[in-house]
Amino acid sequence: MNQHPSKTTTHPRSRPSTITRRTLIAGGVGLGGCVALGGAFTIPAALGPGTQTNVGALDFTNPLTIPPLADSRIDGSGRRVFELTLQAGETEFPGKGMAATWGVNGPFLGPTLRAAQGEAVAMAVHNELPDATSIHWHGMHLPAAMDGGPHQMIAPGATWEPHWTVEQPAATLWYHPHPHGETALHVYRGIAGLFLLDDDASAALNLPSEYGVDDIPLIIQDKRMKDDGSFDTNAASFPDSLRGGGVFGILGRTILVNGTYDPYLAVRRSRVRFRILNGSNARFYNLGFTDDRSFSLIATDNGLVPEPVPLTRLLVGPGERAEIIVEFAPDEEVTLRSYPQDLHVPRPIRRQLGADDTFDIIRVRAGSLGAAAPLPFRLAGDAGAEIPADATVRTFSLDDHTSINGRTMDMARIDLAIPAGALEVWTVQSDGQPHTFHIHGATFRVLDVGGQAPGATLRGPKDTVPITPDRPVRLAVQFGSHVDPQMPYMYHCHLLRHEDNGMMGQFVIVEPGTEDSTPMTLAMPEALGHDHGH
């Protein structure tokens, strides 16, 4: 297998499209209507693929790949050190074909990292890709210089060595590239993996915890594959393309779970924990089992919920994670499926974003099953700090698919200076399109959605949240204490094409009382060399 193709093609960033909800409605929402784009041409108002499904087309013949736990070592300073190599290669997807892919310590996706609360960790990230990129530790609380955003680029052939102490409770986090203007393409090609955090309180709950046995990762991604099995990367990298997702980004008809096409999982325990990551560029999933069995939500992005939440459907947007526990009986089979979802948008946008699609995700097959401990009635005791009466209140409007509050991302502009340790109230709203909104280096709790109490799936600690039109979401955002007035964190839409188009802002954490004197510009860094990150 060729691990290092001699040539990789990248695509220049195109001018953002200007399709808006108003344009869609003005152009007519019937399937026979058309929308004018600058008067140059017209396309059907449905804007993209019709309803898609793979139901009945899969045989569930391929055993689910479980990403390996990453090797690590303890260095002389007592730090847990991980070696990660970003590399290009080729991956065979049985039943589809061979594709040129990117991966971490392998040709596609990456190993699962694992560390404990209070533990010092260090990374050596070697970039053997043909392009500069970065690795962002999504959901992690850490200094901005170690965050892996677009200011921590790693040049081809260089090594980045961030280090920090894990300061947060048990959670399912993940890592992925974050180069400005190229994130969608780099993630789509395959750079992604889970980062699991453990703590004593979670371990004492006796939840399913044997990785790969009753504690199963499910990284769900959609791909557009050509007839030979290769990835269609054009639609991932051209913002103006209306193929397979239009202004939202690529929407694929092929579902991969942990990089496995047409997967099944043979379970050996009667109670199984699934750690779900929506690692797709743009697609939302509304997950449930084909027999409508109930399952229990036990954690959201940044940790455990207060008590198990019984569900039959779970909506996860791009970048979100959730942990669920499912009960199985001996010798049964059931399929996890993504059902149509209500994203509070007109029919043309529903169709373009794939909200009417139905996809089988994975078949679960139970044989003879071992016993499992009962599910605890209580999981987490921390409901979050009380919001102070003088808390700073901010409003963010996600405008079209290119800006926040009318401003497109500028790498040299600081948008906000936030005092260390602040608890702020942020209202995030959309002008007409669905988004997911992510804040780096912070945990938030959803206060209300459209003026109503949040649904059960939004009541845990979060770092990424769906935003749908005309339903403002209020967040209580807890910021960290790592002060650095010249190195920003990001907040942005996690539909990756929107992020690349400029729907992103920057904030710095500063000493309380210095917000007004903080410089709101910074110098642009070069791609990092070997000595950076110390």
C-alpha positions in Angstrom: 0.0 0.0 0.0 1.4 3.4 -0.9 1.4 5.5 2.3 2.9 8.6 0.7 1.4 9.4 -2.8 3.9 11.5 -4.7 1.3 14.2 -5.7 -1.7 15.6 -3.9 -4.0 18.1 -5.6 -5.4 21.0 -3.6 -7.9 23.5 -4.8 -8.0 27.3 -4.4 -10.6 28.9 -2.3 -13.5 30.3 -4.4 -15.6 33.3 -3.9 -18.4 32.6 -1.4 -21.8 31.9 -2.9 -24.6 34.4 -2.0 -27.6 32.2 -1.7 -29.7 33.2 1.3 -33.0 32.2 2.7 -34.6 35.3 1.3 -33.2 34.5 -2.2 -34.7 31.0 -1.9 -38.1 32.3 -0.9 -38.1 35.0 -3.5 -37.2 32.5 -6.1 -40.1 30.2 -5.3 -40.1 27.2 -3.0 -41.9 24.8 -5.3 -39.8 22.1 -6.9 -40.5 23.6 -10.3 -39.3 27.1 -9.3 -35.9 28.5 -10.1 -33.5 30.7 -8.3 -31.4 33.3 -10.1 -27.7 33.7 -9.0 -26.5 37.1 -10.1 -28.6 36.8 -13.2 -26.0 34.5 -14.8 -27.9 31.2 -14.7 -30.7 29.5 -12.8 -30.9 26.2 -10.9 -33.9 24.3 -9.5 -35.1 25.8 -6.3 -34.5 22.5 -4.5 -30.8 23.4 -4.8 -29.1 20.0 -4.7 -29.8 16.4 -4.4 -33.3 15.0 -3.8 -34.1 12.8 -0.8 -31.4 10.2 -0.3 -31.5 6.8 1.4 -29.4 3.7 1.7 -32.1 1.7 3.4 -32.3 -1.8 1.8 -29.0 -1.3 -0.1 -26.7 -2.5 2.7 -25.9 -6.1 3.6 -23.9 -5.2 6.8 -21.0 -7.4 5.8 -18.0 -5.5 7.3 -17.1 -5.8 11.0 -16.8 -2.3 12.5 -13.3 -1.1 12.8 -12.5 0.1 16.4 -9.8 2.9 16.3 -6.9 1.7 18.3 -5.9 3.4 21.6 -2.9 5.5 20.9 0.4 4.4 22.4 1.9 6.8 24.8 4.9 7.0 27.2 5.7 8.9 30.4 8.6 11.2 30.0 11.1 12.4 32.6 8.8 15.2 33.7 5.9 12.8 34.3 4.0 13.9 31.2 2.0 11.4 29.1 3.5 11.9 25.6 1.7 10.9 22.3 3.5 10.7 19.0 1.1 11.6 16.1 2.1 11.5 12.4 -0.1 13.2 9.8 0.2 11.3 6.6 -1.2 10.7 3.2 -2.0 7.3 1.9 -4.6 5.0 0.4 -7.5 3.2 2.0 -9.6 0.3 0.8 -13.2 0.5 1.7 -14.6 -3.0 1.1 -17.7 -2.9 -1.0 -16.8 0.6 -2.5 -13.1 0.6 -3.7 -9.8 2.4 -3.0 -9.5 6.0 -2.1 -6.6 8.4 -1.6 -6.9 9.5 2.0 -5.2 11.3 4.9 -4.9 10.0 8.4 -3.0 10.1 11.7 -0.5 7.2 12.4 -2.2 5.4 9.4 -3.9 6.2 6.1 -7.3 7.2 7.4 -8.7 8.7 10.6 -6.5 8.5 13.7 -6.1 6.6 17.0 -8.1 7.3 20.1 -6.1 9.4 22.6 -6.9 8.8 26.3 -5.8 10.8 29.4 -7.1 11.5 32.9 -8.1 14.6 34.7 -5.1 16.2 36.4 -2.7 14.5 34.1 0.0 16.4 32.2 0.0 15.6 28.5 2.4 16.4 25.6 2.1 15.9 21.9 4.6 15.5 19.1 2.6 16.1 16.0 4.7 15.4 12.8 3.3 16.7 9.6 4.2 14.5 6.7 1.4 15.8 4.5 2.1 17.9 1.4 0.3 20.9 2.9 0.5 22.9 6.1 -2.2 22.1 8.5 -3.1 22.2 12.2 -4.6 19.9 14.8 -7.3 21.4 17.1 -8.2 19.6 20.4 -11.9 20.1 20.1 -13.6 20.6 23.5 -10.3 20.7 25.5 -9.6 23.4 28.0 -6.0 24.5 27.5 -3.8 27.6 26.7 -4.7 29.2 23.4 -1.1 28.7 22.1 -1.7 24.9 22.5 -5.3 24.9 21.0 -4.3 24.0 17.5 -6.4 26.6 15.7 -5.4 28.4 12.5 -2.6 30.3 14.4 -0.8 27.0 15.2 -0.1 25.9 11.6 2.4 23.0 11.1 4.5 23.3 7.9 5.2 20.1 5.9 8.0 18.3 7.4 7.7 20.2 10.7 6.8 19.0 14.2 4.5 20.8 16.7 4.9 20.0 20.4 2.0 21.4 22.5 1.6 20.5 26.2 -0.9 21.1 28.9 -2.5 19.7 32.0 -6.0 18.2 31.7 -8.2 20.4 33.8 -11.7 19.1 33.1 -14.0 16.2 33.9 -14.4 13.0 32.0 -15.7 13.6 28.4 -15.6 12.4 24.8 -13.6 15.0 22.9 -12.0 14.9 19.4 -9.2 16.3 17.3 -9.2 17.5 13.8 -7.4 20.1 11.5 -8.3 23.8 11.7 -6.4 25.6 8.8 -8.4 28.7 7.9 -10.0 28.2 4.5 -9.0 24.6 4.2 -10.6 22.9 7.2 -13.4 21.3 5.3 -11.1 19.6 2.8 -8.5 18.4 5.4 -11.2 16.9 7.7 -13.0 15.3 4.7 -9.8 13.6 3.5 -9.7 11.8 6.9 -7.8 13.7 9.6 -9.9 13.1 12.8 -9.9 11.0 15.9 -11.3 10.8 19.4 -9.7 12.1 22.6 -11.3 10.5 25.7 -10.9 12.0 29.2 -11.3 10.0 32.4 -11.8 11.0 36.0 -12.4 9.3 39.4 -16.0 10.4 39.7 -17.0 8.8 36.3 -15.0 5.6 37.1 -17.0 5.2 40.3 -20.3 5.1 38.5 -19.5 1.6 37.1 -20.6 2.6 33.5 -19.6 0.4 30.6 -15.9 1.2 30.2 -14.1 -1.7 28.4 -13.0 0.1 25.3 -14.0 -1.8 22.1 -16.1 -4.3 24.1 -18.9 -2.5 25.8 -17.5 1.1 25.3 -17.7 1.6 21.6 -16.7 4.7 19.6 -18.9 5.6 16.6 -17.4 8.3 14.3 -20.1 8.9 11.8 -19.2 10.6 8.5 -20.7 10.9 5.0 -18.7 10.8 1.8 -19.4 11.3 -1.9 -17.6 8.4 -3.6 -16.9 8.0 -7.3 -17.5 4.7 -9.1 -14.0 3.6 -8.3 -14.4 4.3 -4.5 -12.3 7.5 -4.5 -13.6 10.6 -2.7 -15.1 13.4 -4.6 -13.1 16.3 -3.0 -14.2 19.0 -5.5 -17.5 19.5 -3.7 -15.7 19.6 -0.4 -13.3 22.4 -1.4 -15.2 24.8 -3.7 -17.7 27.0 -1.7 -19.5 27.9 -4.9 -20.2 24.3 -5.9 -23.9 23.4 -5.7 -23.2 19.7 -6.0 -24.1 17.6 -3.0 -24.8 20.3 -0.4 -24.4 23.7 -2.0 -23.6 26.5 0.4 -23.7 24.1 3.4 -20.8 21.9 2.1 -20.6 18.4 0.8 -23.3 15.9 1.6 -22.4 12.3 0.8 -24.6 9.3 0.0 -22.1 6.9 1.5 -22.0 6.6 5.3 -18.8 5.5 7.1 -18.5 4.6 10.7 -15.0 4.6 12.1 -14.0 4.5 8.4 -16.0 1.3 7.8 -18.5 1.0 5.0 -21.6 -1.2 5.4 -20.7 -2.0 9.1 -22.0 -4.4 11.7 -21.1 -4.7 15.4 -21.2 -8.0 17.3 -21.9 -7.1 20.9 -21.0 -9.3 23.8 -22.6 -7.4 26.7 -26.2 -6.8 27.5 -25.6 -3.1 28.1 -23.3 -1.1 25.7 -22.1 2.5 25.8 -21.7 4.2 22.4 -19.6 7.3 22.2 -21.0 9.1 19.1 -19.2 11.8 17.1 -20.8 13.5 14.2 -17.5 13.9 12.2 -19.3 15.0 9.0 -18.6 18.3 7.3 -22.3 19.4 7.1 -24.8 16.6 7.7 -27.0 16.4 10.7 -28.1 13.0 12.0 -31.3 12.1 13.8 -30.3 8.8 15.4 -32.6 6.0 16.6 -33.1 2.3 16.3 -35.3 0.7 13.8 -37.4 -1.0 16.5 -37.8 2.4 18.3 -36.3 1.0 21.4 -35.4 3.5 24.2 -31.8 4.3 25.0 -30.3 6.5 27.7 -28.3 9.6 27.0 -25.5 9.8 29.7 -23.2 12.6 28.3 -23.0 15.5 25.9 -20.0 17.2 24.4 -18.1 18.2 27.6 -19.2 15.6 30.1 -21.9 13.7 31.9 -25.5 14.9 32.1 -27.1 15.1 35.6 -29.1 11.9 35.2 -29.7 9.4 32.4 -32.2 10.7 29.8 -34.5 8.2 28.1 -34.7 8.8 24.3 -35.8 7.2 21.1 -34.2 9.9 18.9 -31.0 11.9 19.2 -30.1 14.8 17.0 -26.4 15.4 16.5 -25.0 18.2 14.4 -21.5 18.5 12.9 -18.9 18.6 15.6 -21.3 17.4 18.4 -20.7 14.3 20.6 -23.0 12.3 22.8 -22.7 9.1 24.9 -25.7 6.7 25.0 -26.3 3.4 26.7 -28.3 0.8 24.9 -29.7 -2.5 26.2 -29.6 -5.6 24.1 -31.1 -9.1 24.4 -29.4 -12.4 23.3 -29.5 -13.3 19.6 -31.3 -10.1 18.4 -30.4 -7.8 15.6 -31.3 -4.1 15.2 -30.1 -1.3 13.0 -29.1 2.2 14.1 -30.6 4.6 11.6 -30.6 8.3 10.9 -34.2 9.6 10.3 -35.5 12.9 8.8 -35.2 15.8 11.1 -36.9 19.1 11.7 -34.3 21.9 11.3 -37.0 24.7 11.2 -36.2 25.7 7.6 -38.3 25.8 4.3 -38.4 22.7 2.2 -35.7 23.8 -0.4 -33.2 24.2 2.4 -34.3 21.0 4.1 -33.6 19.1 0.8 -30.3 20.9 0.3 -29.1 20.1 3.8 -30.3 16.5 3.7 -32.8 16.9 6.5 -35.3 14.6 4.6 -32.7 11.8 4.1 -32.8 8.4 5.8 -29.6 6.4 6.3 -28.8 3.1 8.0 -25.7 3.7 10.1 -24.8 0.3 11.6 -26.3 -3.1 12.3 -25.9 -4.4 15.8 -25.9 -8.2 16.3 -26.1 -9.7 19.7 -25.1 -13.3 20.5 -24.9 -14.7 24.0 -24.4 -11.8 26.3 -22.6 -11.2 29.5 -24.3 -9.5 32.4 -23.9 -5.8 33.1 -24.1 -3.5 36.1 -27.4 -1.5 36.4 -27.4 2.1 35.1 -26.9 4.7 38.0 -29.9 6.9 38.7 -27.5 9.9 39.2 -24.5 10.7 37.0 -23.2 14.2 37.6 -23.8 16.6 40.5 -22.6 19.9 39.0 -25.4 21.9 37.4 -23.0 24.8 36.6 -22.2 28.0 38.4 -24.9 30.6 39.1 -24.9 33.4 36.6 -23.9 36.7 38.3 -26.3 39.6 38.1 -23.7 41.7 36.3 -22.7 39.0 33.8 -21.6 40.3 30.4 -24.3 39.7 27.7 -23.4 39.4 24.1 -25.4 38.6 20.9 -24.0 36.8 17.8 -25.9 36.7 14.5 -24.8 34.0 12.1 -25.3 35.8 8.8 -25.9 33.8 5.7 -22.9 31.5 5.5 -20.0 33.9 5.5 -19.9 36.1 8.7 -20.8 36.7 12.3 -22.4 40.0 13.2 -21.6 41.2 9.7 -17.9 40.5 10.0 -16.0 37.9 8.1 -13.1 36.2 9.8 -9.8 38.2 9.8 -6.8 36.3 11.2 -5.2 39.6 12.4 -8.3 40.9 14.2 -9.3 40.2 17.8 -13.1 40.5 18.1 -13.4 40.1 21.9 -11.2 40.5 25.0 -12.7 38.4 27.8 -11.6 38.5 31.4 -10.1 35.2 32.8 -12.7 33.0 34.5 -15.7 35.0 33.3 -19.1 33.5 33.1 -21.0 35.3 30.2 -24.4 35.0 28.6 -24.2 34.6 24.8 -27.3 34.7 22.6 -26.6 33.0 19.2 -29.1 33.3 16.4 -29.3 32.5 12.7 -30.7 34.7 9.9 -32.2 31.7 8.0 -29.9 28.7 7.8 -29.1 25.9 10.3 -25.7 25.9 11.8 -23.8 24.4 14.7 -21.9 26.9 16.9 -18.6 25.9 18.6 -16.6 27.9 21.2 -12.9 26.9 21.8 -11.5 26.4 25.2 -14.9 26.8 27.0 -17.8 24.9 28.3 -21.3 26.2 28.1 -24.8 25.3 29.2 -27.9 26.0 27.1 -30.3 28.3 29.0 -33.1 28.4 26.5 -33.9 27.8 22.8 -36.4 30.3 21.2 -37.3 31.4 24.7 -38.2 27.9 25.9 -36.4 25.5 28.2 -33.9 23.4 26.2 -34.8 19.9 25.2 -33.4 17.0 27.3 -30.5 16.5 24.9 -29.2 20.0 25.4 -29.1 20.0 29.2 -25.6 18.7 29.7 -22.2 20.5 29.4 -21.6 21.5 25.8 -19.1 23.1 23.5 -21.0 22.8 20.2 -24.8 23.5 19.8 -27.3 23.5 16.8 -28.6 26.9 15.9 -31.8 26.9 13.7 -33.6 29.9 12.2 -35.8 32.1 14.3 -34.9 30.2 17.5 -32.1 32.1 19.3 -30.1 30.0 21.7 -28.9 31.5 25.0 -25.8 30.1 26.5 -24.1 30.4 29.9 -20.4 30.3 28.8 -17.7 29.5 31.3 -14.3 30.7 30.2 -10.9 29.5 31.4 -8.1 31.2 33.2 -5.2 30.8 30.7 -4.3 34.5 30.0 -2.7 35.4 26.7 -3.7 38.7 25.2 -1.9 38.0 21.9 -3.1 34.4 21.1 -6.7 33.9 20.3 -9.3 31.2 20.6 -12.0 30.8 18.0 -15.8 30.8 17.9 -17.4 29.7 14.7 -20.0 27.7 12.8 -19.0 24.0 12.6 -20.5 23.4 9.2 -17.0 23.4 7.9 -17.7 25.2 4.6 -19.2 28.1 6.6 -16.2 28.2 8.8 -13.9 28.3 5.8 -16.0 31.0 4.2 -15.4 33.3 7.2 -18.2 32.5 9.7 -15.7 32.7 12.6 -14.4 35.2 15.2 -11.5 35.4 17.6 -11.3 36.1 21.3 -8.5 36.4 23.8 -8.5 35.7 27.6 -7.0 38.7 29.5 -6.4 39.7 33.1 -9.7 41.1 34.6 -9.8 44.9 34.2 -7.5 45.0 31.1 -10.2 44.3 28.5 -10.3 48.0 27.3 -6.5 48.3 27.0 -6.0 45.0 25.1 -4.7 45.4 21.5 -7.3 44.1 19.1 -4.8 43.2 16.3 -2.0 40.7 16.2 0.8 39.8 13.8 0.3 36.9 11.5 2.5 33.9 12.4 4.3 31.7 9.9 3.7 28.0 9.8 5.3 26.4 12.8 8.8 24.8 12.7 10.2 22.2 15.0 11.0 24.4 18.0 7.5 26.0 18.2 5.0 24.9 20.8 7.5 24.7 23.7 
